[in-house]
Amino acid sequence: MYYETIFIVNPDISQENTEALTDSLVEKIEKVGGRIVKRENWGSRPLSYTIANRKRGNYMLLVTDGSAEAIKTLEHAISLEERIIRSLTTSLTELSDNPSPLLRRAQAAAKREEVAAEEKAEAEAAAVVAAEAAAAAPAEEAVVEAVAEEKVAEATPADGADASA
């Protein structure tokens, strides 16, 4: 049977310590024969209401495959952990390989930011190329004018006589 556990860690705890806390919970589950199917870090998010005088929390998701004994061990470990301010465990009827909606939303936002950064970089590169072309254009015009003046000077006789005679 699959179980989904979401727990909220005190936001004052660093991301590294949150990962270490999750690792210790995973070890406890694996000791009693359970296994982690999915593990997601949803990051720091606002709470719907204040919990333990906190308005934000670091959300973690664990999907576990195992017996009820493994879940009891997990819930007991969570209840003893002071850094976890809230948790919820539910049983799943079927397992999905897709990322959770929150993770999909975060991945989509990251992809949009990446595309915007690429477009900005391309626009900046195009602006640099245009600026270089604009800077080179007057120099090219000056060379063309100098060549044209030389040709006119060669075609005109030096004594001022008419060239048709």
mmCIF file of the C-alpha atoms, coordinates in Angstrom:
data_MODEL
# 
_entry.id   MODEL 
# 
loop_
_atom_site.group_PDB 
_atom_site.id 
_atom_site.type_symbol 
_atom_site.label_atom_id 
_atom_site.label_alt_id 
_atom_site.label_comp_id 
_atom_site.label_asym_id 
_atom_site.label_entity_id 
_atom_site.label_seq_id 
_atom_site.pdbx_PDB_ins_code 
_atom_site.Cartn_x 
_atom_site.Cartn_y 
_atom_site.Cartn_z 
_atom_site.occupancy 
_atom_site.B_iso_or_equiv 
_atom_site.pdbx_formal_charge 
_atom_site.auth_seq_id 
_atom_site.auth_comp_id 
_atom_site.auth_asym_id 
_atom_site.auth_atom_id 
_atom_site.pdbx_PDB_model_num 
ATOM 1   C CA . MET A 1 1   ? 0.000  0.000  0.000   1.00 0.00 ? 1   MET A CA 1 
ATOM 2   C CA . TYR A 1 2   ? 1.191  3.495  -0.772  1.00 0.00 ? 2   TYR A CA 1 
ATOM 3   C CA . TYR A 1 3   ? 1.094  6.377  1.687   1.00 0.00 ? 3   TYR A CA 1 
ATOM 4   C CA . GLU A 1 4   ? 1.641  10.053 1.046   1.00 0.00 ? 4   GLU A CA 1 
ATOM 5   C CA . THR A 1 5   ? 3.088  12.136 3.873   1.00 0.00 ? 5   THR A CA 1 
ATOM 6   C CA . ILE A 1 6   ? 3.418  15.887 3.688   1.00 0.00 ? 6   ILE A CA 1 
ATOM 7   C CA . PHE A 1 7   ? 5.156  17.636 6.536   1.00 0.00 ? 7   PHE A CA 1 
ATOM 8   C CA . ILE A 1 8   ? 6.029  21.253 7.237   1.00 0.00 ? 8   ILE A CA 1 
ATOM 9   C CA . VAL A 1 9   ? 9.404  22.081 8.746   1.00 0.00 ? 9   VAL A CA 1 
ATOM 10  C CA . ASN A 1 10  ? 10.043 25.211 10.779  1.00 0.00 ? 10  ASN A CA 1 
ATOM 11  C CA . PRO A 1 11  ? 11.168 27.918 8.310   1.00 0.00 ? 11  PRO A CA 1 
ATOM 12  C CA . ASP A 1 12  ? 14.076 28.920 10.576  1.00 0.00 ? 12  ASP A CA 1 
ATOM 13  C CA . ILE A 1 13  ? 15.735 25.596 9.716   1.00 0.00 ? 13  ILE A CA 1 
ATOM 14  C CA . SER A 1 14  ? 18.117 25.799 6.745   1.00 0.00 ? 14  SER A CA 1 
ATOM 15  C CA . GLN A 1 15  ? 17.492 23.891 3.521   1.00 0.00 ? 15  GLN A CA 1 
ATOM 16  C CA . GLU A 1 16  ? 20.472 21.606 4.234   1.00 0.00 ? 16  GLU A CA 1 
ATOM 17  C CA . ASN A 1 17  ? 19.127 20.755 7.696   1.00 0.00 ? 17  ASN A CA 1 
ATOM 18  C CA . THR A 1 18  ? 15.683 20.117 6.225   1.00 0.00 ? 18  THR A CA 1 
ATOM 19  C CA . GLU A 1 19  ? 17.242 17.637 3.779   1.00 0.00 ? 19  GLU A CA 1 
ATOM 20  C CA . ALA A 1 20  ? 19.200 16.001 6.637   1.00 0.00 ? 20  ALA A CA 1 
ATOM 21  C CA . LEU A 1 21  ? 15.990 15.710 8.671   1.00 0.00 ? 21  LEU A CA 1 
ATOM 22  C CA . THR A 1 22  ? 14.230 14.095 5.714   1.00 0.00 ? 22  THR A CA 1 
ATOM 23  C CA . ASP A 1 23  ? 17.160 11.699 5.234   1.00 0.00 ? 23  ASP A CA 1 
ATOM 24  C CA . SER A 1 24  ? 16.883 10.579 8.859   1.00 0.00 ? 24  SER A CA 1 
ATOM 25  C CA . LEU A 1 25  ? 13.141 9.945  8.434   1.00 0.00 ? 25  LEU A CA 1 
ATOM 26  C CA . VAL A 1 26  ? 13.806 7.961  5.255   1.00 0.00 ? 26  VAL A CA 1 
ATOM 27  C CA . GLU A 1 27  ? 16.381 5.808  7.098   1.00 0.00 ? 27  GLU A CA 1 
ATOM 28  C CA . LYS A 1 28  ? 13.848 5.035  9.832   1.00 0.00 ? 28  LYS A CA 1 
ATOM 29  C CA . ILE A 1 29  ? 11.274 3.976  7.232   1.00 0.00 ? 29  ILE A CA 1 
ATOM 30  C CA . GLU A 1 30  ? 13.770 1.761  5.423   1.00 0.00 ? 30  GLU A CA 1 
ATOM 31  C CA . LYS A 1 31  ? 14.846 0.065  8.703   1.00 0.00 ? 31  LYS A CA 1 
ATOM 32  C CA . VAL A 1 32  ? 11.322 -1.303 9.187   1.00 0.00 ? 32  VAL A CA 1 
ATOM 33  C CA . GLY A 1 33  ? 10.975 -2.510 5.595   1.00 0.00 ? 33  GLY A CA 1 
ATOM 34  C CA . GLY A 1 34  ? 9.349  0.451  3.854   1.00 0.00 ? 34  GLY A CA 1 
ATOM 35  C CA . ARG A 1 35  ? 10.722 2.228  0.809   1.00 0.00 ? 35  ARG A CA 1 
ATOM 36  C CA . ILE A 1 36  ? 10.438 5.766  -0.492  1.00 0.00 ? 36  ILE A CA 1 
ATOM 37  C CA . VAL A 1 37  ? 8.804  5.916  -3.907  1.00 0.00 ? 37  VAL A CA 1 
ATOM 38  C CA . LYS A 1 38  ? 8.784  9.684  -4.328  1.00 0.00 ? 38  LYS A CA 1 
ATOM 39  C CA . ARG A 1 39  ? 10.498 12.502 -2.466  1.00 0.00 ? 39  ARG A CA 1 
ATOM 40  C CA . GLU A 1 40  ? 9.875  16.158 -3.277  1.00 0.00 ? 40  GLU A CA 1 
ATOM 41  C CA . ASN A 1 41  ? 11.017 19.350 -1.645  1.00 0.00 ? 41  ASN A CA 1 
ATOM 42  C CA . TRP A 1 42  ? 8.425  22.039 -2.270  1.00 0.00 ? 42  TRP A CA 1 
ATOM 43  C CA . GLY A 1 43  ? 10.534 24.728 -0.611  1.00 0.00 ? 43  GLY A CA 1 
ATOM 44  C CA . SER A 1 44  ? 9.411  27.583 1.572   1.00 0.00 ? 44  SER A CA 1 
ATOM 45  C CA . ARG A 1 45  ? 5.742  28.447 1.121   1.00 0.00 ? 45  ARG A CA 1 
ATOM 46  C CA . PRO A 1 46  ? 3.264  30.621 3.001   1.00 0.00 ? 46  PRO A CA 1 
ATOM 47  C CA . LEU A 1 47  ? 0.975  28.870 5.463   1.00 0.00 ? 47  LEU A CA 1 
ATOM 48  C CA . SER A 1 48  ? -2.801 29.240 5.198   1.00 0.00 ? 48  SER A CA 1 
ATOM 49  C CA . TYR A 1 49  ? -2.903 30.244 8.845   1.00 0.00 ? 49  TYR A CA 1 
ATOM 50  C CA . THR A 1 50  ? -0.333 30.866 11.571  1.00 0.00 ? 50  THR A CA 1 
ATOM 51  C CA . ILE A 1 51  ? 1.150  27.708 13.106  1.00 0.00 ? 51  ILE A CA 1 
ATOM 52  C CA . ALA A 1 52  ? 3.445  28.043 16.127  1.00 0.00 ? 52  ALA A CA 1 
ATOM 53  C CA . ASN A 1 53  ? 3.735  31.794 15.402  1.00 0.00 ? 53  ASN A CA 1 
ATOM 54  C CA . ARG A 1 54  ? 5.028  31.069 11.892  1.00 0.00 ? 54  ARG A CA 1 
ATOM 55  C CA . LYS A 1 55  ? 3.589  32.351 8.638   1.00 0.00 ? 55  LYS A CA 1 
ATOM 56  C CA . ARG A 1 56  ? 5.826  30.262 6.327   1.00 0.00 ? 56  ARG A CA 1 
ATOM 57  C CA . GLY A 1 57  ? 7.122  26.707 6.316   1.00 0.00 ? 57  GLY A CA 1 
ATOM 58  C CA . ASN A 1 58  ? 9.378  24.373 4.328   1.00 0.00 ? 58  ASN A CA 1 
ATOM 59  C CA . TYR A 1 59  ? 7.151  21.728 2.738   1.00 0.00 ? 59  TYR A CA 1 
ATOM 60  C CA . MET A 1 60  ? 8.323  18.162 2.063   1.00 0.00 ? 60  MET A CA 1 
ATOM 61  C CA . LEU A 1 61  ? 6.484  15.289 0.389   1.00 0.00 ? 61  LEU A CA 1 
ATOM 62  C CA . LEU A 1 62  ? 7.284  11.609 0.912   1.00 0.00 ? 62  LEU A CA 1 
ATOM 63  C CA . VAL A 1 63  ? 5.413  8.820  -0.850  1.00 0.00 ? 63  VAL A CA 1 
ATOM 64  C CA . THR A 1 64  ? 6.063  5.533  0.914   1.00 0.00 ? 64  THR A CA 1 
ATOM 65  C CA . ASP A 1 65  ? 5.480  1.957  -0.113  1.00 0.00 ? 65  ASP A CA 1 
ATOM 66  C CA . GLY A 1 66  ? 5.253  -0.365 2.843   1.00 0.00 ? 66  GLY A CA 1 
ATOM 67  C CA . SER A 1 67  ? 3.229  -1.759 5.662   1.00 0.00 ? 67  SER A CA 1 
ATOM 68  C CA . ALA A 1 68  ? 1.258  0.151  8.260   1.00 0.00 ? 68  ALA A CA 1 
ATOM 69  C CA . GLU A 1 69  ? 4.177  -0.544 10.624  1.00 0.00 ? 69  GLU A CA 1 
ATOM 70  C CA . ALA A 1 70  ? 6.451  1.640  8.476   1.00 0.00 ? 70  ALA A CA 1 
ATOM 71  C CA . ILE A 1 71  ? 3.913  4.467  8.518   1.00 0.00 ? 71  ILE A CA 1 
ATOM 72  C CA . LYS A 1 72  ? 3.485  4.211  12.280  1.00 0.00 ? 72  LYS A CA 1 
ATOM 73  C CA . THR A 1 73  ? 7.256  4.465  12.627  1.00 0.00 ? 73  THR A CA 1 
ATOM 74  C CA . LEU A 1 74  ? 7.319  7.518  10.371  1.00 0.00 ? 74  LEU A CA 1 
ATOM 75  C CA . GLU A 1 75  ? 4.479  9.248  12.197  1.00 0.00 ? 75  GLU A CA 1 
ATOM 76  C CA . HIS A 1 76  ? 6.078  8.499  15.564  1.00 0.00 ? 76  HIS A CA 1 
ATOM 77  C CA . ALA A 1 77  ? 9.404  9.942  14.390  1.00 0.00 ? 77  ALA A CA 1 
ATOM 78  C CA . ILE A 1 78  ? 7.610  13.045 13.081  1.00 0.00 ? 78  ILE A CA 1 
ATOM 79  C CA . SER A 1 79  ? 5.749  13.527 16.372  1.00 0.00 ? 79  SER A CA 1 
ATOM 80  C CA . LEU A 1 80  ? 9.048  13.445 18.288  1.00 0.00 ? 80  LEU A CA 1 
ATOM 81  C CA . GLU A 1 81  ? 10.751 15.907 15.952  1.00 0.00 ? 81  GLU A CA 1 
ATOM 82  C CA . GLU A 1 82  ? 10.454 19.495 17.244  1.00 0.00 ? 82  GLU A CA 1 
ATOM 83  C CA . ARG A 1 83  ? 11.483 21.035 13.908  1.00 0.00 ? 83  ARG A CA 1 
ATOM 84  C CA . ILE A 1 84  ? 8.360  19.662 12.174  1.00 0.00 ? 84  ILE A CA 1 
ATOM 85  C CA . ILE A 1 85  ? 5.393  21.921 12.902  1.00 0.00 ? 85  ILE A CA 1 
ATOM 86  C CA . ARG A 1 86  ? 2.652  19.979 11.059  1.00 0.00 ? 86  ARG A CA 1 
ATOM 87  C CA . SER A 1 87  ? 2.202  16.734 9.105   1.00 0.00 ? 87  SER A CA 1 
ATOM 88  C CA . LEU A 1 88  ? -0.467 14.759 7.307   1.00 0.00 ? 88  LEU A CA 1 
ATOM 89  C CA . THR A 1 89  ? -0.404 11.169 6.063   1.00 0.00 ? 89  THR A CA 1 
ATOM 90  C CA . THR A 1 90  ? -2.987 9.720  3.672   1.00 0.00 ? 90  THR A CA 1 
ATOM 91  C CA . SER A 1 91  ? -3.228 6.385  1.889   1.00 0.00 ? 91  SER A CA 1 
ATOM 92  C CA . LEU A 1 92  ? -3.130 6.318  -1.904  1.00 0.00 ? 92  LEU A CA 1 
ATOM 93  C CA . THR A 1 93  ? -5.172 3.944  -4.017  1.00 0.00 ? 93  THR A CA 1 
ATOM 94  C CA . GLU A 1 94  ? -2.872 4.295  -7.020  1.00 0.00 ? 94  GLU A CA 1 
ATOM 95  C CA . LEU A 1 95  ? 0.612  5.648  -7.517  1.00 0.00 ? 95  LEU A CA 1 
ATOM 96  C CA . SER A 1 96  ? 1.371  8.339  -10.075 1.00 0.00 ? 96  SER A CA 1 
ATOM 97  C CA . ASP A 1 97  ? 4.819  8.726  -11.609 1.00 0.00 ? 97  ASP A CA 1 
ATOM 98  C CA . ASN A 1 98  ? 4.079  12.350 -12.480 1.00 0.00 ? 98  ASN A CA 1 
ATOM 99  C CA . PRO A 1 99  ? 5.450  15.126 -10.299 1.00 0.00 ? 99  PRO A CA 1 
ATOM 100 C CA . SER A 1 100 ? 3.023  16.703 -7.867  1.00 0.00 ? 100 SER A CA 1 
ATOM 101 C CA . PRO A 1 101 ? 1.067  19.771 -9.014  1.00 0.00 ? 101 PRO A CA 1 
ATOM 102 C CA . LEU A 1 102 ? 3.203  22.090 -6.873  1.00 0.00 ? 102 LEU A CA 1 
ATOM 103 C CA . LEU A 1 103 ? 6.426  20.711 -8.301  1.00 0.00 ? 103 LEU A CA 1 
ATOM 104 C CA . ARG A 1 104 ? 5.056  20.929 -11.868 1.00 0.00 ? 104 ARG A CA 1 
ATOM 105 C CA . ARG A 1 105 ? 4.119  24.554 -11.254 1.00 0.00 ? 105 ARG A CA 1 
ATOM 106 C CA . ALA A 1 106 ? 7.598  25.300 -9.878  1.00 0.00 ? 106 ALA A CA 1 
ATOM 107 C CA . GLN A 1 107 ? 9.250  23.557 -12.837 1.00 0.00 ? 107 GLN A CA 1 
ATOM 108 C CA . ALA A 1 108 ? 7.080  25.501 -15.298 1.00 0.00 ? 108 ALA A CA 1 
ATOM 109 C CA . ALA A 1 109 ? 7.984  28.778 -13.601 1.00 0.00 ? 109 ALA A CA 1 
ATOM 110 C CA . ALA A 1 110 ? 11.678 27.878 -13.717 1.00 0.00 ? 110 ALA A CA 1 
ATOM 111 C CA . LYS A 1 111 ? 11.377 27.030 -17.416 1.00 0.00 ? 111 LYS A CA 1 
ATOM 112 C CA . ARG A 1 112 ? 9.618  30.341 -18.127 1.00 0.00 ? 112 ARG A CA 1 
ATOM 113 C CA . GLU A 1 113 ? 12.399 32.218 -16.304 1.00 0.00 ? 113 GLU A CA 1 
ATOM 114 C CA . GLU A 1 114 ? 15.021 30.308 -18.286 1.00 0.00 ? 114 GLU A CA 1 
ATOM 115 C CA . VAL A 1 115 ? 13.333 31.127 -21.612 1.00 0.00 ? 115 VAL A CA 1 
ATOM 116 C CA . ALA A 1 116 ? 13.001 34.791 -20.615 1.00 0.00 ? 116 ALA A CA 1 
ATOM 117 C CA . ALA A 1 117 ? 16.694 34.893 -19.686 1.00 0.00 ? 117 ALA A CA 1 
ATOM 118 C CA . GLU A 1 118 ? 17.637 33.342 -23.046 1.00 0.00 ? 118 GLU A CA 1 
ATOM 119 C CA . GLU A 1 119 ? 15.458 35.858 -24.928 1.00 0.00 ? 119 GLU A CA 1 
ATOM 120 C CA . LYS A 1 120 ? 17.020 38.715 -22.964 1.00 0.00 ? 120 LYS A CA 1 
ATOM 121 C CA . ALA A 1 121 ? 20.522 37.435 -23.759 1.00 0.00 ? 121 ALA A CA 1 
ATOM 122 C CA . GLU A 1 122 ? 19.628 37.151 -27.466 1.00 0.00 ? 122 GLU A CA 1 
ATOM 123 C CA . ALA A 1 123 ? 18.209 40.696 -27.465 1.00 0.00 ? 123 ALA A CA 1 
ATOM 124 C CA . GLU A 1 124 ? 21.362 42.018 -25.787 1.00 0.00 ? 124 GLU A CA 1 
ATOM 125 C CA . ALA A 1 125 ? 23.538 40.200 -28.330 1.00 0.00 ? 125 ALA A CA 1 
ATOM 126 C CA . ALA A 1 126 ? 21.484 41.642 -31.185 1.00 0.00 ? 126 ALA A CA 1 
ATOM 127 C CA . ALA A 1 127 ? 21.827 45.123 -29.676 1.00 0.00 ? 127 ALA A CA 1 
ATOM 128 C CA . VAL A 1 128 ? 25.619 44.699 -29.456 1.00 0.00 ? 128 VAL A CA 1 
ATOM 129 C CA . VAL A 1 129 ? 25.787 43.556 -33.094 1.00 0.00 ? 129 VAL A CA 1 
ATOM 130 C CA . ALA A 1 130 ? 23.622 46.498 -34.173 1.00 0.00 ? 130 ALA A CA 1 
ATOM 131 C CA . ALA A 1 131 ? 25.801 48.929 -32.217 1.00 0.00 ? 131 ALA A CA 1 
ATOM 132 C CA . GLU A 1 132 ? 28.953 47.486 -33.783 1.00 0.00 ? 132 GLU A CA 1 
ATOM 133 C CA . ALA A 1 133 ? 27.398 47.737 -37.250 1.00 0.00 ? 133 ALA A CA 1 
ATOM 134 C CA . ALA A 1 134 ? 26.357 51.334 -36.582 1.00 0.00 ? 134 ALA A CA 1 
ATOM 135 C CA . ALA A 1 135 ? 29.866 52.181 -35.393 1.00 0.00 ? 135 ALA A CA 1 
ATOM 136 C CA . ALA A 1 136 ? 31.413 50.534 -38.466 1.00 0.00 ? 136 ALA A CA 1 
ATOM 137 C CA . ALA A 1 137 ? 28.988 52.163 -40.935 1.00 0.00 ? 137 ALA A CA 1 
ATOM 138 C CA . PRO A 1 138 ? 30.419 55.730 -40.722 1.00 0.00 ? 138 PRO A CA 1 
ATOM 139 C CA . ALA A 1 139 ? 33.930 54.366 -41.226 1.00 0.00 ? 139 ALA A CA 1 
ATOM 140 C CA . GLU A 1 140 ? 32.789 52.432 -44.311 1.00 0.00 ? 140 GLU A CA 1 
ATOM 141 C CA . GLU A 1 141 ? 31.053 55.537 -45.681 1.00 0.00 ? 141 GLU A CA 1 
ATOM 142 C CA . ALA A 1 142 ? 34.236 57.568 -45.203 1.00 0.00 ? 142 ALA A CA 1 
ATOM 143 C CA . VAL A 1 143 ? 36.251 54.959 -47.148 1.00 0.00 ? 143 VAL A CA 1 
ATOM 144 C CA . VAL A 1 144 ? 33.675 54.932 -49.972 1.00 0.00 ? 144 VAL A CA 1 
ATOM 145 C CA . GLU A 1 145 ? 33.722 58.743 -50.158 1.00 0.00 ? 145 GLU A CA 1 
ATOM 146 C CA . ALA A 1 146 ? 37.539 58.804 -50.233 1.00 0.00 ? 146 ALA A CA 1 
ATOM 147 C CA . VAL A 1 147 ? 37.610 56.262 -53.081 1.00 0.00 ? 147 VAL A CA 1 
ATOM 148 C CA . ALA A 1 148 ? 34.994 58.273 -55.008 1.00 0.00 ? 148 ALA A CA 1 
ATOM 149 C CA . GLU A 1 149 ? 37.001 61.484 -54.572 1.00 0.00 ? 149 GLU A CA 1 
ATOM 150 C CA . GLU A 1 150 ? 40.151 59.744 -55.858 1.00 0.00 ? 150 GLU A CA 1 
ATOM 151 C CA . LYS A 1 151 ? 38.301 58.552 -58.980 1.00 0.00 ? 151 LYS A CA 1 
ATOM 152 C CA . VAL A 1 152 ? 36.964 62.056 -59.646 1.00 0.00 ? 152 VAL A CA 1 
ATOM 153 C CA . ALA A 1 153 ? 40.446 63.504 -59.181 1.00 0.00 ? 153 ALA A CA 1 
ATOM 154 C CA . GLU A 1 154 ? 41.925 61.011 -61.672 1.00 0.00 ? 154 GLU A CA 1 
ATOM 155 C CA . ALA A 1 155 ? 39.238 61.770 -64.255 1.00 0.00 ? 155 ALA A CA 1 
ATOM 156 C CA . THR A 1 156 ? 39.698 65.554 -64.072 1.00 0.00 ? 156 THR A CA 1 
ATOM 157 C CA . PRO A 1 157 ? 42.787 66.960 -65.889 1.00 0.00 ? 157 PRO A CA 1 
ATOM 158 C CA . ALA A 1 158 ? 45.182 68.885 -63.702 1.00 0.00 ? 158 ALA A CA 1 
ATOM 159 C CA . ASP A 1 159 ? 45.548 71.982 -66.036 1.00 0.00 ? 159 ASP A CA 1 
ATOM 160 C CA . GLY A 1 160 ? 41.823 72.595 -66.121 1.00 0.00 ? 160 GLY A CA 1 
ATOM 161 C CA . ALA A 1 161 ? 41.594 71.917 -69.876 1.00 0.00 ? 161 ALA A CA 1 
ATOM 162 C CA . ASP A 1 162 ? 38.545 70.324 -71.269 1.00 0.00 ? 162 ASP A CA 1 
ATOM 163 C CA . ALA A 1 163 ? 38.950 66.540 -71.351 1.00 0.00 ? 163 ALA A CA 1 
ATOM 164 C CA . SER A 1 164 ? 36.816 66.235 -74.537 1.00 0.00 ? 164 SER A CA 1 
ATOM 165 C CA . ALA A 1 165 ? 39.287 68.124 -76.736 1.00 0.00 ? 165 ALA A CA 1 
# 
